[in-house]
């Protein structure tokens, strides 16, 4: 990751210093801009992944902290249990000492009783009973002997009970102490693992922080580079558009000048009917008809021009037709007097009406392709006494 950041920075530094090399190549500049934009998107995605990982690490560390707190509480509880166990042990040891002392006294009493019985034998107790002076005395002496026997039996039973109690306390203490020590060891080991895990996560988080700083700087640099590429491409693109517009305008002026020149040289009785174009696409006379596919006589000339361009009156006169005229489509016919008429066919729009008086050069219609036509043009005819004439001499061709 670190190597990639360094490599990208070196590449970007190269491109930044190399921008002027591509200043004349819009395609290269556009590709450089697209590459820079893609690099920005990739770095932004990687930076977002780093920050997401940082959030995950922070969440993990918070979880470890919570587990550490819980483990510390558990360890405190274990210590409290150990303290309670030690207190119980001290109490048990005291009871044990007291029971042991009682046991020793009981052993001494029993040993004393046994020696007394051994020394006197059974006749000793019997003589005590037989020495009674009356029946009442006899019964009292007998009860005394029985009490001694019962006391001896109780002492023996208490001795056995005390020994059993001491053994049980010792066993319970050993078991409880072992359990507490085991829990304490396990909890300390668990806290040690948590501490190591937290240290690893913190170290990883510090690395991510460093990566985040590097990628943030890289992203800022790439965005600046992309903006430079965009500005360079935009400048070159706008300059190229301006140049193309200038070339287009220059070409239009050139064509207009050529058309004007073509029209200007035409000298004759009639003005040229299409000021924007001097291009004759079909002349007067026999030709192969463009739609009927056969040889026919063409009664006028066709002047190619853009649809919507002006059609002007070749000379002053009166409009005798303005409307649809068969294969001529939208048509204007002007009577110039002396039996001479001019016809303007295939118009897209008619701007005069029958009966209108028009002047030489007045716009009367717009170029179109109505009627039988293969494209926008003007069909121009000259008729004298109803018969079509070659328009060339009238136009000075």
Phi, psi and omega in degrees: 000314179297320180296321180297317180301315180297317181297317180297317179300318179296317179296316180296320178299322178296315182293323180299318180284346184258005184306313182300335182298325185260011188297334183266001183241099184295322179299314179296318179296320179296318178295321177299318179295317178297318178297318180295320178295318178296321179296320177299315181297318181294314180295321178297321178294317179293322178296319177297322178295319178297315181293325176295320178295323177297319177297319179296318180296317179299319177296318179297316180296319177299320177296320178295318178300318179296320178293325177296317179298314180297319180294322178296318177299317179298320180294322176297320178296321178294318177299320178296319177296321178295319178298316178299320179295319179295321177295317178296324179296316179299317179295318180295320179297321178295315177298323180296317180297318179295317179296324180293320178295317177298320179299318179296319178295319179296320176300319180296318180295315181298316180299320179296318179296318180297319178297322181295316180295320181295322182286321184270330184074185181287339182288338181295311180289324180293321180294328178297321181288318186285345179278009181293143182265347179208174180295319179297318179296323179298314181295321178297316180296322180294319179296323179297317179295318179296322179297320178298318180295316180296321178299320179296319180294319179297319179298320179295316180297317179296322177300314180295320180295318180296316178299320179294320181295316179300317180296319180295317179297317179299316180295314179297319179297314181297318180294314181294319179296319179295319180296315181296317180296322178295313178299319180297318179295314180297318181292319177296320178295319179297316179295326178295317178295318178298320180296318178295318179297317178298320179296318178297315180296320179296319179296317178297320180297320178297322176296318179296323178299317178296317178296320180299319179295317180295315182289327176297317177295318179298317180297317178298318180295316181293323177296319177297318179297316179298321178294321177296318178297318179297315181296318180295314179296316181298317179298313180295320181296314179296321178297319180293321177297317178299319180296317179296321177296319178297318179296319180295317179296320179296321179293321177297316179298320180298316180294317179299319179295320178295318180294317178298319179295320180295320180286323185298328184280348181283115179240129180182190181293321185257149173282152178295127191281347180235094184298333186275352184211138174245020186268113176269119183265341177206128184268183181278134178124190183292145179199167171277117184297131186291339181248325182277346177060042176211164184278123180221166179271128179265120190272004179206202174236148176256130180245111181287136179201168180286143179302134180096351178289159186287145169243128183246159177289129181292336178197169180289153179170196182243136180283122179251349176212133173211095182169195182284135185221068177059228182292346177284347182068216177293122190223144172241134174237130181244133176266118182262004181088159179068021178080006182261128177235150170240144182240137181233108187250166175070021183293150176276334181208139179256133186248003178230165181235163179299133180099345180290143173263125183244157178254160177301130179086358180286138179288124184244342181195178179236145181303139177207200181214043181276165181074210179275101187207148178255002180172170183294125177191171174249127169266116185245126178235152171239125179239137179236117182054037175087355180251135181290145181236161174290120182292343186306305181300326180292332182262356181080025178276000000 
